[in-house]
Amino acid sequence: MLARLTLWGCLVAMLGCSQSYHFLGEALPKDLDQRLSGGTLSELLETLGPPHRLSSTFDGYVMAWEYWQIEEVGIGVGLSALGIDALQLDWGDASVDSDFILVFVDGRHRITDITRSSWAGDISDAASLMPFVGAGQFMDVDDLTEPLPQHNWGASMLLPLRESQNNGLRPGMGDTGIEQRGTPAGVGQRSLELD
């Protein structure tokens, strides 16, 4: 009986699990385009609050709101609890449910267009047997879990020199357009900030 309990205790000690959730923004109304089509800027701000991303256009503004729900799950089995670091079996998965709304407002503060983009599904999964074999895409959701951009507007002036000099040209910071979350850092105007 004691041997059986010891065996079960060792098996449980070798198993590790983790699950984490990330929520960014608030859920966006499903019927927004019907309710606000042809409406005013004040109605838009009353419904959604301040935009998460903002840029000027030729004759007005473009504003963006986003909502993200990201789930990460990881399961691992290893011998490290027994003092043996030679073998580790891991599996991980990450999925996302997102909603992104772009609203175009003209110079008279009237809504001219509303565009919605939604995405749900797996974004990454990975499995590995270490130190011998690894297969699958490396599971990394850091580019999706960064804080919403309005939290960085003031702090952006304290960035390293090459980034703070580029602030006026960075997407979402002025009049050069809006960039959706998850876009690689080496794309577009931000490629100037790479080392």
C-alpha positions as CSV (number, residue, x, y, z in Angstrom):
1,M,0.0,0.0,0.0
2,L,2.8,2.4,0.9
3,A,4.6,1.6,-2.3
4,R,1.5,2.3,-4.3
5,L,1.0,5.7,-2.6
6,T,4.6,6.6,-3.2
7,L,4.3,5.7,-6.9
8,W,1.1,7.9,-7.2
9,G,2.8,10.7,-5.3
10,C,5.8,10.5,-7.7
11,L,3.5,10.5,-10.8
12,V,1.6,13.5,-9.5
13,A,4.9,15.4,-8.7
14,M,6.0,14.8,-12.3
15,L,2.9,16.3,-13.8
16,G,2.6,20.1,-14.2
17,C,-0.3,22.1,-15.6
18,S,-0.9,25.8,-16.3
19,Q,-3.7,27.8,-17.6
20,S,-3.8,31.6,-18.1
21,Y,-6.4,34.0,-19.5
22,H,-5.7,37.5,-20.8
23,F,-8.6,40.0,-21.3
24,L,-7.9,43.3,-23.2
25,G,-10.6,45.9,-23.6
26,E,-14.3,45.4,-23.1
27,A,-16.7,43.3,-25.2
28,L,-17.9,45.4,-28.2
29,P,-21.7,45.7,-29.1
30,K,-22.7,43.3,-31.8
31,D,-25.2,45.7,-33.5
32,L,-22.9,48.7,-33.5
33,D,-23.0,49.3,-37.3
34,Q,-26.8,49.3,-37.4
35,R,-27.1,51.6,-34.4
36,L,-24.5,54.1,-35.3
37,S,-24.4,54.1,-39.1
38,G,-24.7,57.7,-40.2
39,G,-24.5,58.9,-36.5
40,T,-22.3,61.5,-34.9
41,L,-18.9,61.4,-33.2
42,S,-20.5,62.2,-29.8
43,E,-22.9,59.2,-30.2
44,L,-20.0,57.0,-31.0
45,L,-17.9,58.1,-28.0
46,E,-20.9,57.8,-25.7
47,T,-21.4,54.2,-26.9
48,L,-17.8,53.0,-26.9
49,G,-15.8,55.5,-24.8
50,P,-12.4,56.8,-25.8
51,P,-10.8,55.0,-28.8
52,H,-7.9,52.6,-28.2
53,R,-6.2,53.7,-31.4
54,L,-6.6,57.0,-33.3
55,S,-5.3,58.5,-36.5
56,S,-6.1,61.5,-38.7
57,T,-7.2,60.9,-42.3
58,F,-7.5,63.2,-45.3
59,D,-10.9,64.6,-44.2
60,G,-11.4,63.5,-40.6
61,Y,-10.4,60.6,-38.3
62,V,-10.2,56.9,-38.0
63,M,-10.6,55.3,-34.6
64,A,-10.3,51.8,-33.4
65,W,-11.6,49.8,-30.5
66,E,-10.5,46.2,-29.7
67,Y,-11.4,43.3,-27.5
68,W,-9.2,40.3,-27.0
69,Q,-9.7,37.1,-24.9
70,I,-6.6,34.9,-25.0
71,E,-6.3,31.5,-23.3
72,E,-3.0,29.6,-22.8
73,V,-2.9,26.0,-21.6
74,G,0.2,24.0,-20.8
75,I,0.7,20.4,-19.6
76,G,4.1,19.0,-18.8
77,V,5.5,15.7,-17.4
78,G,9.1,15.5,-16.2
79,L,11.5,13.9,-13.9
80,S,12.7,17.1,-12.3
81,A,10.8,16.5,-9.1
82,L,13.0,13.4,-8.7
83,G,16.1,15.4,-9.3
84,I,16.5,14.2,-12.9
85,D,16.6,17.0,-15.5
86,A,17.2,14.7,-18.4
87,L,13.7,14.2,-19.6
88,Q,10.7,16.6,-20.0
89,L,7.6,16.1,-22.1
90,D,5.5,19.3,-22.7
91,W,2.4,20.3,-24.7
92,G,0.9,23.8,-25.0
93,D,-1.9,25.5,-26.8
94,A,-3.1,29.1,-27.2
95,S,-6.4,30.3,-28.6
96,V,-7.9,33.7,-29.2
97,D,-11.3,35.3,-29.5
98,S,-11.0,38.9,-30.8
99,D,-13.1,41.8,-32.1
100,F,-11.7,44.9,-33.8
101,I,-13.8,47.8,-34.9
102,L,-12.6,50.7,-37.2
103,V,-14.8,53.8,-37.4
104,F,-14.2,56.5,-40.0
105,V,-15.5,60.0,-39.0
106,D,-15.5,63.0,-41.5
107,G,-14.5,66.6,-40.7
108,R,-18.1,67.4,-39.8
109,H,-18.0,64.7,-37.0
110,R,-20.3,62.3,-38.9
111,I,-19.7,58.6,-39.0
112,T,-19.0,57.7,-42.7
113,D,-18.0,54.0,-42.3
114,I,-17.8,51.2,-39.7
115,T,-15.7,48.1,-40.3
116,R,-15.5,45.1,-38.0
117,S,-13.0,42.3,-38.0
118,S,-13.4,39.2,-35.7
119,W,-11.1,36.3,-35.2
120,A,-11.5,33.1,-33.2
121,G,-9.4,30.0,-33.1
122,D,-6.0,28.6,-32.3
123,I,-3.0,30.8,-32.7
124,S,-0.2,28.5,-31.5
125,D,0.4,25.0,-30.3
126,A,3.6,23.2,-29.5
127,A,4.9,19.9,-28.2
128,S,8.4,18.9,-27.1
129,L,10.3,16.1,-25.7
130,M,13.4,17.6,-24.2
131,P,16.4,17.6,-24.5
132,F,15.9,15.3,-27.5
133,V,13.1,16.4,-29.8
134,G,10.9,19.5,-30.3
135,A,8.1,19.9,-32.8
136,G,5.5,22.5,-33.5
137,Q,5.5,26.3,-33.5
138,F,7.0,28.0,-30.4
139,M,4.1,29.1,-28.3
140,D,4.4,32.9,-27.7
141,V,1.5,35.3,-27.3
142,D,3.5,38.3,-26.0
143,D,2.7,40.4,-29.0
144,L,-1.0,39.9,-28.3
145,T,-1.0,40.5,-24.6
146,E,0.7,43.9,-24.6
147,P,-1.4,46.6,-22.8
148,L,-3.9,48.6,-24.9
149,P,-2.1,51.5,-26.7
150,Q,-3.7,54.4,-24.8
151,H,-1.8,53.2,-21.7
152,N,1.4,54.0,-23.6
153,W,0.6,57.4,-25.1
154,G,2.4,59.4,-22.3
155,A,5.1,56.8,-21.6
156,S,6.0,56.7,-25.3
157,M,8.0,60.0,-24.8
158,L,10.3,58.1,-22.4
159,L,11.3,55.4,-24.8
160,P,14.8,54.9,-26.1
161,L,15.8,57.7,-28.5
162,R,15.3,55.8,-31.8
163,E,11.7,54.9,-30.7
164,S,10.8,58.3,-29.2
165,Q,12.0,60.1,-32.3
166,N,9.8,57.9,-34.4
167,N,6.6,58.4,-32.3
168,G,5.0,60.8,-34.7
169,L,5.2,58.3,-37.4
170,R,4.3,55.2,-35.5
171,P,0.9,53.7,-36.3
172,G,-1.8,54.7,-33.9
173,M,0.2,57.7,-32.5
174,G,-0.7,60.5,-34.9
175,D,-1.6,60.7,-38.6
176,T,0.0,57.7,-40.2
177,G,-2.7,55.1,-39.8
178,I,-3.7,52.3,-37.4
179,E,-2.0,49.0,-36.9
180,Q,-3.9,45.9,-35.7
181,R,-2.5,44.0,-32.7
182,G,-0.2,41.2,-33.5
183,T,1.5,42.8,-36.5
184,P,5.2,41.9,-36.5
185,A,7.5,44.7,-35.2
186,G,9.7,44.7,-38.3
187,V,6.8,45.8,-40.6
188,G,6.2,49.2,-41.9
189,Q,7.3,52.4,-40.1
190,R,8.4,50.5,-37.0
191,S,11.1,48.8,-38.9
192,L,13.1,52.0,-38.3
193,E,13.2,51.0,-34.6
194,L,15.0,47.7,-35.0
195,D,18.6,47.4,-33.7
